């Protein structure tokens, strides 16, 4: 019996354990991952996805910590509210980094083909990316929200409808009118069953815009192409279309990256003269990139509350250009998040130490599960955070038997254990809750990545190959990119 069940048990353990743990116990099955020229962007996207999870966890449970350091209502500020440190839970800016990275990665292969004078490869990559984009973006979301819908009807999650038919109809409405609805372009549709998926239809719409622009400029001269893309970026900002600007900025950065790689061998001199003009230019460029990162990270900590009282941020608010200054209250931060995201993505690729960090094993693992953790963290928080976090003790209010009397609420969960009266208690509770919920979110994302995300990618490729004209060459993996 042991011989029969031993291999089966090993198989299930390998499937159910997080991949980084399974790789330790089953090293023969450990896959190999190779770095490529834009691997650092995968790492950056992965870290940004984790910070989005931290953001929603913090906003749901410790909203007071989203205030800026020194701006409070009678309670001393906590250390994690300080500039730069607060970036670990400032996930709103990360969405804009996703979009710039998506524009970069989706443009990279077509732009490389254009510079190699291989227009057939460029058009094949564009065709393949366009065909598979809907599968790549929407497929995992349909699976995750269908699971949430089933759990809701079983009474474990959100609102239970009177019947399965009505529950399914509500899910179908969320799918067609919100999750896969790209016609709003850059509007937050707050999809049912997972409002965090509001970025997905925007991602799809801007991907189509990006492919169309690449097709339009693919045959024009380099300087004209760059000027046209830059002009379109400015046009998007003039129209208040922040997402379009970010995707096109990714295209602009991808072309700069390709040009730099083509010229780099010629730049490197065998003589290491630290006083050469080239060395001085490199130093100035490094200083400029560091300043971009510092500025971008400061803006990334934009507080959810009292931004108009925050040093530096209030100046940005006062100088927000139209039309962003005349739109909704979140529009100014989207404008500056977009600008800073472009600077951050470019600077990360130009600073060797920072680039190596995002090419490291931890960041690369986060990159592989980035889309899965973005999709899974919302349902994980909905399922577990109330049970894990609980509430602090609330004393009785009023006299028993009188109007307005409220009975005492007993302490439970992590909030009950640590209390919520001081910033120190909040910060300790924040860290403790993260230590419990974080591994659950990563585990769920790891399983979803291997079981659903990768499967959707494979199915999308097979469907494309099955639909291709027999006279066309196989696209292989041209044009494929993971999403932010």
C-alpha positions as CSV (number, residue, x, y, z in Angstrom):
1,X,0.0,0.0,0.0
2,X,2.8,2.4,0.9
3,X,4.4,1.8,-2.5
4,X,1.2,2.5,-4.2
5,X,0.3,5.7,-2.4
6,X,3.9,7.0,-2.1
7,X,4.2,8.3,-5.7
8,X,0.6,9.7,-5.6
9,X,1.3,11.5,-2.3
10,X,4.5,13.0,-3.8
11,X,2.6,14.2,-6.8
12,X,-0.1,15.9,-4.7
13,X,2.5,17.5,-2.5
14,X,4.4,18.8,-5.5
15,X,1.1,20.3,-6.8
16,X,-0.2,21.7,-3.5
17,X,3.0,23.1,-1.9
18,X,4.2,26.6,-3.0
19,X,6.6,26.1,-5.9
20,X,9.6,27.4,-4.0
21,X,9.1,24.8,-1.2
22,X,8.2,22.0,-3.7
23,X,11.5,22.7,-5.5
24,X,13.4,22.1,-2.3
25,X,11.8,18.7,-1.7
26,X,11.6,17.6,-5.3
27,X,14.7,19.2,-7.0
28,X,14.5,16.9,-10.0
29,X,11.3,18.7,-11.1
30,X,12.7,22.2,-10.4
31,X,12.4,24.3,-13.6
32,X,15.2,26.5,-14.8
33,X,14.6,30.2,-15.3
34,X,16.8,32.2,-17.6
35,X,17.3,36.0,-17.5
36,X,16.5,38.0,-20.7
37,X,17.2,41.7,-21.5
38,X,14.0,42.9,-19.9
39,X,13.9,40.5,-16.9
40,X,14.3,43.4,-14.5
41,X,10.9,44.6,-15.6
42,X,9.4,41.3,-14.6
43,X,10.9,41.7,-11.2
44,X,9.7,45.3,-10.9
45,X,6.2,44.3,-11.9
46,X,6.3,41.4,-9.3
47,X,7.4,43.7,-6.4
48,X,4.8,46.2,-7.5
49,X,2.1,43.5,-7.4
50,X,3.1,42.6,-3.8
51,X,2.9,46.2,-2.8
52,X,-0.7,46.4,-4.3
53,X,-1.6,43.6,-1.9
54,X,0.0,45.4,1.0
55,X,-1.9,48.5,0.0
56,X,-5.4,46.9,0.0
57,X,-4.6,45.1,3.2
58,X,-3.6,48.4,4.9
59,X,-6.5,50.4,3.6
60,X,-9.0,47.7,4.7
61,X,-7.6,47.3,8.2
62,X,-5.4,50.3,9.2
63,X,-6.7,53.2,7.2
64,X,-5.2,55.7,9.7
65,X,-1.8,54.6,8.6
66,X,-2.4,55.9,5.1
67,X,-2.1,59.5,6.5
68,X,1.2,61.3,6.0
69,X,3.7,61.3,8.8
70,X,3.0,64.2,11.2
71,X,-0.6,64.7,10.0
72,X,-2.8,63.0,12.6
73,X,-5.7,63.5,14.9
74,X,-4.2,63.4,18.3
75,X,-2.3,60.1,17.9
76,X,1.5,60.3,17.2
77,X,2.5,59.2,13.7
78,X,4.1,55.8,13.1
79,X,7.5,55.2,11.5
80,X,5.9,53.4,8.5
81,X,4.1,56.6,7.7
82,X,7.5,58.4,6.9
83,X,8.3,59.3,3.3
84,X,9.8,56.5,1.3
85,X,9.1,53.9,4.0
86,X,5.4,54.3,3.4
87,X,5.9,53.1,-0.2
88,X,5.6,49.5,1.0
89,X,1.9,50.0,1.3
90,X,1.3,52.7,-1.3
91,X,-0.1,50.5,-4.0
92,X,-2.0,53.1,-6.0
93,X,1.1,54.3,-7.8
94,X,2.0,50.7,-8.6
95,X,-0.8,50.4,-11.1
96,X,0.8,53.1,-13.2
97,X,4.1,51.3,-13.1
98,X,2.2,48.2,-14.4
99,X,0.9,50.1,-17.4
100,X,4.3,51.6,-18.3
101,X,5.9,48.1,-18.1
102,X,3.1,46.6,-20.2
103,X,3.6,49.2,-22.9
104,X,7.4,48.5,-22.8
105,X,7.2,44.7,-22.9
106,X,4.4,44.5,-25.5
107,X,6.4,46.9,-27.7
108,X,9.8,45.3,-27.3
109,X,9.7,42.5,-29.9
110,X,8.0,44.5,-32.6
111,X,10.4,47.4,-32.1
112,X,13.4,45.0,-32.2
113,X,12.1,43.5,-35.4
114,X,11.7,47.0,-36.9
115,X,15.3,47.8,-36.1
116,X,16.4,44.5,-37.6
117,X,14.6,45.4,-40.8
118,X,12.5,42.3,-40.4
119,X,9.0,43.6,-41.0
120,X,7.5,40.2,-41.4
121,X,8.6,39.3,-37.8
122,X,7.2,42.7,-36.6
123,X,3.8,42.1,-38.1
124,X,3.7,38.5,-36.9
125,X,4.5,39.6,-33.4
126,X,1.8,42.3,-33.5
127,X,-0.8,39.8,-35.0
128,X,0.0,37.2,-32.4
129,X,-0.1,39.6,-29.4
130,X,-3.4,41.1,-30.6
131,X,-5.0,37.7,-31.1
132,X,-4.0,36.4,-27.7
133,X,-4.4,39.5,-25.6
134,X,-8.0,38.8,-24.7
135,X,-7.2,35.2,-23.6
136,X,-4.2,36.4,-21.6
137,X,-6.0,39.2,-19.7
138,X,-9.6,37.9,-19.4
139,X,-9.1,34.2,-19.0
140,X,-7.6,34.1,-15.5
141,X,-10.2,36.7,-14.3
142,X,-13.1,34.6,-15.5
143,X,-11.8,31.6,-13.6
144,X,-11.1,33.5,-10.4
145,X,-14.5,35.4,-10.4
146,X,-16.4,32.2,-11.2
147,X,-14.8,30.6,-8.2
148,X,-15.8,33.6,-6.0
149,X,-19.3,33.4,-7.4
150,X,-19.6,29.8,-6.4
151,X,-18.2,30.5,-2.9
152,X,-20.7,33.4,-2.6
153,X,-23.7,31.2,-3.4
154,X,-22.5,28.6,-0.9
155,X,-22.6,31.3,1.7
156,X,-18.8,31.7,2.2
157,X,-18.3,35.0,0.5
158,X,-20.1,38.3,-0.1
159,X,-23.8,38.4,-0.9
160,X,-25.7,35.2,-1.5
161,X,-28.4,35.4,-4.2
162,X,-31.7,33.5,-3.7
163,X,-30.8,31.0,-6.4
164,X,-27.9,29.8,-8.5
165,X,-29.5,31.2,-11.6
166,X,-29.6,34.7,-10.2
167,X,-26.1,34.4,-8.8
168,X,-24.9,33.3,-12.3
169,X,-26.8,36.1,-13.9
170,X,-25.0,38.6,-11.6
171,X,-21.6,37.1,-12.4
172,X,-22.4,37.2,-16.1
173,X,-23.3,40.9,-15.9
174,X,-20.0,41.5,-14.1
175,X,-18.1,39.7,-16.9
176,X,-19.7,41.4,-19.8
177,X,-20.4,44.9,-18.5
178,X,-17.3,45.3,-16.3
179,X,-14.4,42.8,-16.5
180,X,-14.3,42.5,-20.3
181,X,-15.8,45.9,-21.1
182,X,-12.9,47.9,-22.7
183,X,-15.1,50.7,-24.1
184,X,-14.8,53.0,-21.0
185,X,-11.0,53.3,-21.9
186,X,-9.8,54.4,-18.5
187,X,-12.8,54.4,-16.1
188,X,-12.8,52.5,-12.8
189,X,-15.8,50.2,-13.3
190,X,-15.3,48.4,-10.0
191,X,-16.2,44.9,-11.3
192,X,-18.5,42.7,-9.2
193,X,-16.9,39.7,-7.4
194,X,-13.5,41.5,-7.4
195,X,-13.4,45.3,-7.7
196,X,-9.6,45.1,-7.9
197,X,-9.9,43.9,-11.5
198,X,-10.9,47.4,-12.6
199,X,-7.5,47.8,-14.4
200,X,-8.0,44.8,-16.7
201,X,-10.4,46.3,-19.3
202,X,-8.2,49.4,-19.3
203,X,-5.2,47.2,-19.9
204,X,-6.9,45.6,-22.8
205,X,-8.1,48.8,-24.4
206,X,-4.7,50.5,-24.1
207,X,-3.0,47.3,-25.5
208,X,-5.1,47.6,-28.6
209,X,-4.3,51.3,-28.9
210,X,-0.6,50.5,-28.5
211,X,-0.6,47.8,-31.2
212,X,-2.4,50.2,-33.6
213,X,0.2,52.9,-33.0
214,X,3.1,50.5,-33.5
215,X,1.5,49.4,-36.8
216,X,1.0,53.0,-37.8
217,X,4.6,54.0,-37.2
218,X,6.4,50.8,-38.1
219,X,7.4,51.9,-41.6
220,X,8.4,55.5,-40.8
221,X,11.9,56.8,-40.1
222,X,13.3,56.5,-36.6
223,X,13.3,60.2,-35.6
224,X,9.8,60.7,-37.1
225,X,8.6,57.6,-35.3
226,X,9.9,58.9,-32.0
227,X,8.5,62.3,-32.6
228,X,5.1,60.9,-33.4
229,X,5.0,58.7,-30.3
230,X,6.1,61.6,-28.1
231,X,3.5,63.8,-29.7
232,X,0.8,61.2,-29.0
233,X,1.9,60.9,-25.4
234,X,1.5,64.7,-25.1
235,X,-1.9,64.5,-26.8
236,X,-3.1,61.8,-24.3
237,X,-2.1,64.1,-21.4
238,X,-3.8,67.0,-23.0
239,X,-7.0,65.0,-23.2
240,X,-6.7,63.6,-19.6
241,X,-6.1,60.0,-20.8
242,X,-3.5,58.9,-18.3
243,X,-3.5,55.2,-19.2
244,X,-2.9,55.9,-22.9
245,X,0.0,58.1,-22.0
246,X,1.6,55.4,-19.9
247,X,1.3,52.7,-22.5
248,X,2.8,54.9,-25.2
249,X,5.5,56.0,-22.8
250,X,6.4,52.3,-22.4
251,X,6.7,52.1,-26.2
252,X,9.0,55.2,-26.2
253,X,11.2,53.6,-23.5
254,X,11.3,50.3,-25.3
255,X,12.7,52.0,-28.4
256,X,15.3,53.8,-26.3
257,X,16.3,50.5,-24.8
258,X,16.7,48.8,-28.2
259,X,18.8,51.8,-29.4
260,X,21.0,51.7,-26.3
261,X,21.7,48.0,-26.6
262,X,22.6,48.4,-30.3
263,X,25.1,51.2,-29.4
264,X,26.5,49.8,-26.1
265,X,29.5,47.9,-27.6
266,X,30.7,51.0,-29.3
267,X,30.3,53.1,-26.1
268,X,32.6,50.9,-23.9
269,X,36.2,52.0,-24.1
270,X,39.0,49.7,-23.2
271,X,40.7,52.6,-21.4
272,X,39.3,53.2,-17.9
273,X,40.0,56.9,-17.6
274,X,37.9,58.2,-14.7
275,X,38.4,61.8,-15.9
276,X,37.2,61.2,-19.5
277,X,34.2,63.1,-20.7
278,X,32.3,59.9,-21.1
279,X,32.9,59.0,-17.5
280,X,31.6,62.4,-16.4
281,X,28.5,61.9,-18.5
282,X,27.9,58.5,-16.9
283,X,28.2,60.0,-13.5
284,X,25.7,62.8,-14.3
285,X,23.4,60.2,-15.8
286,X,23.6,58.1,-12.7
287,X,22.9,61.1,-10.5
288,X,19.9,62.0,-12.7
289,X,18.5,58.5,-12.5
290,X,18.8,58.4,-8.7
291,X,17.0,61.7,-8.5
292,X,14.2,60.3,-10.7
293,X,13.9,57.3,-8.4
294,X,13.8,59.4,-5.2
295,X,11.3,61.8,-6.7
296,X,9.1,59.0,-8.0
297,X,9.2,57.1,-4.7
298,X,8.3,60.3,-2.8
299,X,5.3,60.9,-5.1
300,X,4.4,57.2,-4.9
301,X,3.8,57.7,-1.1
302,X,0.9,60.1,-1.9
303,X,-1.5,59.8,1.1
304,X,-5.1,58.8,0.7
305,X,-6.2,61.4,3.3
306,X,-5.2,65.0,3.7
307,X,-3.0,65.2,0.6
308,X,-3.6,68.9,0.5
309,X,-1.7,69.2,3.8
310,X,1.2,67.1,2.8
311,X,4.6,68.8,2.1
312,X,5.5,68.6,-1.5
313,X,2.2,66.8,-2.5
314,X,0.2,70.0,-1.8
315,X,2.5,71.9,-4.2
316,X,1.8,69.2,-6.9
317,X,-1.9,69.5,-6.2
318,X,-1.8,73.3,-6.6
319,X,0.1,73.0,-9.9
320,X,-1.8,70.1,-11.5
321,X,-2.4,71.0,-15.2
322,X,-5.8,70.9,-16.8
323,X,-7.7,68.7,-17.5
324,X,-6.5,66.7,-14.5
325,X,-7.1,69.5,-12.1
326,X,-10.8,69.7,-13.2
327,X,-11.6,66.0,-13.1
328,X,-12.3,63.8,-10.1
329,X,-10.3,64.1,-6.9
330,X,-8.0,61.2,-7.8
331,X,-7.1,62.6,-11.2
332,X,-4.2,64.8,-10.0
333,X,-2.4,61.9,-8.4
334,X,-2.9,59.8,-11.5
335,X,-1.2,62.5,-13.6
336,X,1.8,62.6,-11.3
337,X,1.8,58.8,-10.8
338,X,2.0,58.4,-14.5
339,X,5.0,60.8,-14.9
340,X,6.8,59.3,-12.0
341,X,6.2,55.7,-13.2
342,X,7.9,56.6,-16.5
343,X,10.9,57.9,-14.6
344,X,11.0,54.9,-12.3
345,X,10.8,52.3,-15.1
346,X,13.6,54.1,-17.1
347,X,15.8,54.7,-14.1
348,X,15.6,51.1,-12.8
349,X,17.1,49.9,-16.1
350,X,19.9,52.4,-16.0
351,X,21.1,51.8,-12.4
352,X,23.1,48.5,-12.3
353,X,22.6,47.8,-8.6
354,X,18.9,48.5,-8.7
355,X,18.6,46.5,-11.9
356,X,20.4,43.5,-10.4
357,X,18.0,43.6,-7.4
358,X,15.0,43.2,-9.7
359,X,16.8,40.4,-11.6
360,X,17.4,38.6,-8.3
361,X,15.6,35.3,-7.4
362,X,13.0,36.9,-5.0
363,X,12.0,39.6,-7.4
364,X,11.9,37.2,-10.3
365,X,9.6,34.8,-8.4
366,X,7.3,37.7,-7.6
367,X,7.4,38.5,-11.3
368,X,6.3,35.0,-12.3
369,X,3.3,35.1,-9.9
370,X,2.6,38.9,-10.4
371,X,-0.6,38.5,-12.4
372,X,-1.8,35.7,-10.1
373,X,-1.2,37.7,-6.9
374,X,-2.9,40.7,-8.4
375,X,-6.0,38.5,-9.2
376,X,-5.9,36.4,-6.0
377,X,-5.2,38.9,-3.3
378,X,-8.6,40.4,-3.3
379,X,-10.5,37.2,-2.7
380,X,-8.0,36.1,-0.2
381,X,-8.5,39.3,1.8
382,X,-12.3,38.9,1.5
383,X,-12.2,35.3,2.7
384,X,-9.7,35.6,5.6
385,X,-9.0,39.1,6.8
386,X,-12.1,39.5,9.0
387,X,-11.4,36.2,10.6
388,X,-7.7,36.8,11.1
389,X,-7.8,40.5,12.0
390,X,-10.9,40.5,14.2
391,X,-11.5,43.7,16.2
392,X,-10.3,45.4,19.4
393,X,-12.3,45.4,22.6
394,X,-15.1,48.0,22.5
395,X,-16.6,48.9,25.9
396,X,-20.4,49.0,26.5
397,X,-22.0,52.3,25.7
398,X,-24.9,53.7,27.8
399,X,-27.0,52.0,30.5
400,X,-28.5,48.5,30.0
401,X,-32.2,48.8,29.2
402,X,-32.0,52.4,28.0
403,X,-32.3,53.7,24.4
404,X,-29.1,53.7,22.6
405,X,-27.4,51.1,24.7
406,X,-24.7,49.2,23.0
407,X,-23.2,46.1,24.5
408,X,-19.5,45.6,24.8
409,X,-17.7,43.9,21.9
410,X,-15.2,41.4,23.0
411,X,-11.7,41.5,21.5
412,X,-10.8,38.9,19.0
413,X,-8.3,38.2,16.3
414,X,-5.0,40.1,15.8
415,X,-6.6,43.5,16.5
416,X,-8.0,42.2,19.7
417,X,-4.5,40.9,20.7
418,X,-2.5,44.0,19.9
419,X,-5.1,46.7,20.4
420,X,-5.7,49.8,18.2
421,X,-5.3,52.7,20.6
422,X,-1.8,53.8,19.6
423,X,0.3,54.0,16.5
424,X,2.7,51.4,18.0
425,X,-0.2,49.0,18.5
426,X,-1.5,49.6,14.9
427,X,2.0,49.1,13.4
428,X,2.5,45.8,15.4
429,X,-0.9,44.6,14.4
430,X,-0.2,45.6,10.8
431,X,3.0,43.6,10.8
432,X,1.5,40.6,12.6
433,X,-1.5,40.5,10.2
434,X,0.7,40.7,7.2
435,X,2.8,37.7,8.5
436,X,-0.4,35.6,8.6
437,X,-2.3,36.8,5.5
438,X,0.8,37.3,3.3
439,X,1.8,33.6,3.1
440,X,-1.8,32.7,2.4
441,X,-2.0,35.2,-0.5
442,X,1.4,34.0,-1.9
443,X,0.3,30.4,-1.6
444,X,-3.0,31.0,-3.4
445,X,-1.2,33.0,-6.1
446,X,1.4,30.3,-6.6
447,X,-1.3,27.6,-7.1
448,X,-3.3,29.9,-9.4
449,X,-0.2,30.8,-11.4
450,X,0.6,27.1,-12.1
451,X,-2.9,25.8,-12.3
452,X,-4.7,28.6,-14.2
453,X,-2.5,31.4,-15.4
454,X,0.0,29.2,-17.2
455,X,-2.8,27.0,-18.5
456,X,-4.6,30.0,-20.0
457,X,-1.3,31.0,-21.8
458,X,-0.9,27.5,-23.2
459,X,-4.5,27.3,-24.3
460,X,-4.3,30.7,-25.9
461,X,-1.3,29.7,-27.9
462,X,-2.9,26.4,-29.1
463,X,-6.1,28.2,-30.1
464,X,-4.0,30.7,-32.1
465,X,-2.1,27.9,-33.8
466,X,-5.3,26.0,-34.6
467,X,-6.8,29.1,-36.2
468,X,-3.8,30.1,-38.3
469,X,-3.9,29.9,-42.1
470,X,-1.9,26.8,-43.1
471,X,0.2,29.0,-45.4
472,X,1.4,31.2,-42.5
473,X,4.5,30.5,-40.4
474,X,4.0,29.5,-36.7
475,X,4.4,32.5,-34.4
476,X,6.0,30.4,-31.8
477,X,6.2,32.7,-28.8
478,X,6.5,36.0,-30.7
479,X,4.7,38.8,-29.1
480,X,3.9,37.1,-25.8
481,X,4.1,39.0,-22.6
482,X,2.8,38.6,-19.1
483,X,0.6,41.3,-17.9
484,X,1.2,43.7,-15.1
